[in-house]
Amino acid sequence: MDEGITKRSEILKNVQMGVGTWAWGDRLFWGYGREYSDDDLQKAFLVSVQKGIDFFDTAEVYGQGKAELLLGRFLKEFEGEVKLASKFMPFPWRLNKKSLLRALNKSLKRLGVSQLDIYQTHMPAPPITLETWMDAMGEAYQAGLIKAIGVSNYNREQLQRAYEALSRQGVQLASCQVEYSLLNREIEQNGIKQLCDELEICLIAYSPLAQGLLSGKYTFEQPPHGIRGRQQNRNYLERIRPLIIEMRRIGADHAGKPPVQVALNWLISKGAIPIPGAKTEEQAFQNAETLTWSLTAEEVKKLDQISAQIHEVKSEK
Ligand SMILES: NC(=O)c1ccc[n+]([C@@H]2O[C@H](COP(=O)([O-])OP(=O)(O)OC[C@H]3O[C@@H](n4cnc5c(N)ncnc54)[C@H](OP(=O)(O)O)[C@@H]3O)[C@@H](O)[C@H]2O)c1
């Protein structure tokens, strides 16, 4: 276990992993409606909650509201309790605090709930200062519309400022959502992870499977379809092969666990909460199975080394 383990906010105290919903309703990037259906997503939702994964991350912009609508529908039919995190997009035409409260109310309506567990700013974006959004978040918190506040895609300085802006209102910044995986360890280098540890801000790791690459199913010969295939060039898939081989070897030592579970367990060992996207029942099931086992310290170290060789990142300590 990493020495600098991120401490948990109250809301996320017992949460080890969540489910990401960017693909729920997104046609352009993920192929919703062609490669998977609402029925697939509902099954992914149900198998997740049945297996104890009850934290869902969404955003007003995912599928232009469709992800929140689907999640709301699945929740209504499920009739059980889950933890919901959504995000506010600071579009340049959103110029004052009221626009955050309006967006929040729309998200609540689409989700069919009266309160969110976490509301996050999706990214920093001028012209409005992040302090303005933190003030608006504070108001939503005081009004009981949200239980906790998070940020996403902030750099170290912005994270510190958000923390201080909320502290002035007597509120703890609960979470910081950033890209983090065996193929992207930037936050170990740029001070974000260290600051989260110091300030007890919960680290939520997005794209924990590097958008499917860490499943090991994509190769030089078989790259992903669509935009992802163009982004992740085939030479890169060749470069990450030694890591995938090691992940398979480690998985084999744990009764044949797949690479996705190795990738997610590596993040958990770092004190982060991974939120893998799942489009089908099978994917959600496989991801949830991660919590049935864990990596040894030696295995974490080996994965650290091999992933560092790919990106020439220096190890954290
Ligand atoms: N805050 C932000 O700016 C931000 C940005 C990005 C993401 N996020 C959040 O993070 C979540 C996760 O990130 P992500 O969706 O970008 O990427 P990811 O979780 O790294 O990858 C998800 C993709 O991997 C594949 N996959 C998932 N489980 C699998 C399994 N068990 N076996 C094989 N393949 C599997 C699926 O795609 P294929 O089957 O098509 O390969 C799935 O759509 C998002 O849904 C969203 O909630 C936030």
Ligand as a Chemical Component Dictionary entry (heavy atoms), coordinates in Angstrom:
data_LIG
# 
_chem_comp.id                   LIG 
_chem_comp.type                 NON-POLYMER 
_chem_comp.pdbx_formal_charge   0 
_chem_comp.three_letter_code    LIG 
# 
loop_
_chem_comp_atom.comp_id 
_chem_comp_atom.atom_id 
_chem_comp_atom.alt_atom_id 
_chem_comp_atom.type_symbol 
_chem_comp_atom.charge 
_chem_comp_atom.model_Cartn_x 
_chem_comp_atom.model_Cartn_y 
_chem_comp_atom.model_Cartn_z 
_chem_comp_atom.pdbx_ordinal 
LIG N1  N1  N 0  -13.736 14.696 -15.354 1  
LIG C1  C1  C 0  -13.422 14.479 -16.596 2  
LIG O1  O1  O 0  -13.029 15.382 -17.347 3  
LIG C2  C2  C 0  -13.557 13.088 -17.129 4  
LIG C3  C3  C 0  -12.947 12.727 -18.358 5  
LIG C4  C4  C 0  -13.075 11.421 -18.790 6  
LIG C5  C5  C 0  -13.785 10.501 -18.041 7  
LIG N2  N2  N 1  -14.390 10.875 -16.868 8  
LIG C6  C6  C 0  -15.165 9.930  -16.040 9  
LIG O2  O2  O 0  -14.430 8.741  -15.882 10 
LIG C7  C7  C 0  -15.188 7.632  -16.364 11 
LIG C8  C8  C 0  -14.274 6.552  -16.890 12 
LIG O3  O3  O 0  -13.404 7.047  -17.895 13 
LIG P1  P1  P 0  -13.530 6.651  -19.431 14 
LIG O4  O4  O 0  -14.909 6.194  -19.698 15 
LIG O5  O5  O -1 -12.928 7.780  -20.195 16 
LIG O6  O6  O 0  -12.496 5.463  -19.650 17 
LIG P2  P2  P 0  -12.140 4.062  -18.932 18 
LIG O7  O7  O 0  -12.963 3.851  -17.751 19 
LIG O8  O8  O 0  -10.671 4.063  -18.806 20 
LIG O9  O9  O 0  -12.527 3.051  -20.101 21 
LIG C9  C9  C 0  -13.850 2.722  -20.332 22 
LIG C10 C10 C 0  -13.963 1.828  -21.550 23 
LIG O10 O10 O 0  -13.136 0.680  -21.410 24 
LIG C11 C11 C 0  -13.788 -0.459 -21.952 25 
LIG N3  N3  N 0  -14.033 -1.387 -20.812 26 
LIG C12 C12 C 0  -14.594 -1.092 -19.607 27 
LIG N4  N4  N 0  -14.655 -2.172 -18.823 28 
LIG C13 C13 C 0  -14.118 -3.173 -19.520 29 
LIG C14 C14 C 0  -13.902 -4.549 -19.243 30 
LIG N5  N5  N 0  -14.242 -5.093 -18.071 31 
LIG N6  N6  N 0  -13.314 -5.312 -20.198 32 
LIG C15 C15 C 0  -12.942 -4.781 -21.396 33 
LIG N7  N7  N 0  -13.138 -3.485 -21.716 34 
LIG C16 C16 C 0  -13.711 -2.690 -20.787 35 
LIG C17 C17 C 0  -15.115 0.057  -22.549 36 
LIG O11 O11 O 0  -14.922 0.500  -23.895 37 
LIG P3  P3  P 0  -14.769 -0.493 -25.162 38 
LIG O12 O12 O 0  -15.488 -1.763 -24.835 39 
LIG O13 O13 O 0  -15.373 0.262  -26.298 40 
LIG O14 O14 O 0  -13.295 -0.631 -25.332 41 
LIG C18 C18 C 0  -15.385 1.283  -21.701 42 
LIG O15 O15 O 0  -16.240 2.193  -22.299 43 
LIG C19 C19 C 0  -16.121 8.278  -17.390 44 
LIG O16 O16 O 0  -17.216 7.440  -17.717 45 
LIG C20 C20 C 0  -16.498 9.540  -16.684 46 
LIG O17 O17 O 0  -17.468 9.284  -15.690 47 
LIG C21 C21 C 0  -14.267 12.158 -16.393 48 
# 
loop_
_chem_comp_bond.comp_id 
_chem_comp_bond.atom_id_1 
_chem_comp_bond.atom_id_2 
_chem_comp_bond.value_order 
_chem_comp_bond.pdbx_ordinal 
LIG N1  C1  SING 1  
LIG C1  O1  DOUB 2  
LIG C1  C2  SING 3  
LIG C2  C3  SING 4  
LIG C2  C21 DOUB 5  
LIG C3  C4  DOUB 6  
LIG C4  C5  SING 7  
LIG C5  N2  DOUB 8  
LIG N2  C6  SING 9  
LIG N2  C21 SING 10 
LIG C6  O2  SING 11 
LIG C6  C20 SING 12 
LIG O2  C7  SING 13 
LIG C7  C8  SING 14 
LIG C7  C19 SING 15 
LIG C8  O3  SING 16 
LIG O3  P1  SING 17 
LIG P1  O4  DOUB 18 
LIG P1  O5  SING 19 
LIG P1  O6  SING 20 
LIG O6  P2  SING 21 
LIG P2  O7  DOUB 22 
LIG P2  O8  SING 23 
LIG P2  O9  SING 24 
LIG O9  C9  SING 25 
LIG C9  C10 SING 26 
LIG C10 O10 SING 27 
LIG C10 C18 SING 28 
LIG O10 C11 SING 29 
LIG C11 N3  SING 30 
LIG C11 C17 SING 31 
LIG N3  C12 SING 32 
LIG N3  C16 SING 33 
LIG C12 N4  DOUB 34 
LIG N4  C13 SING 35 
LIG C13 C14 SING 36 
LIG C13 C16 DOUB 37 
LIG C14 N5  SING 38 
LIG C14 N6  DOUB 39 
LIG N6  C15 SING 40 
LIG C15 N7  DOUB 41 
LIG N7  C16 SING 42 
LIG C17 O11 SING 43 
LIG C17 C18 SING 44 
LIG O11 P3  SING 45 
LIG P3  O12 DOUB 46 
LIG P3  O13 SING 47 
LIG P3  O14 SING 48 
LIG C18 O15 SING 49 
LIG C19 O16 SING 50 
LIG C19 C20 SING 51 
LIG C20 O17 SING 52 
# 
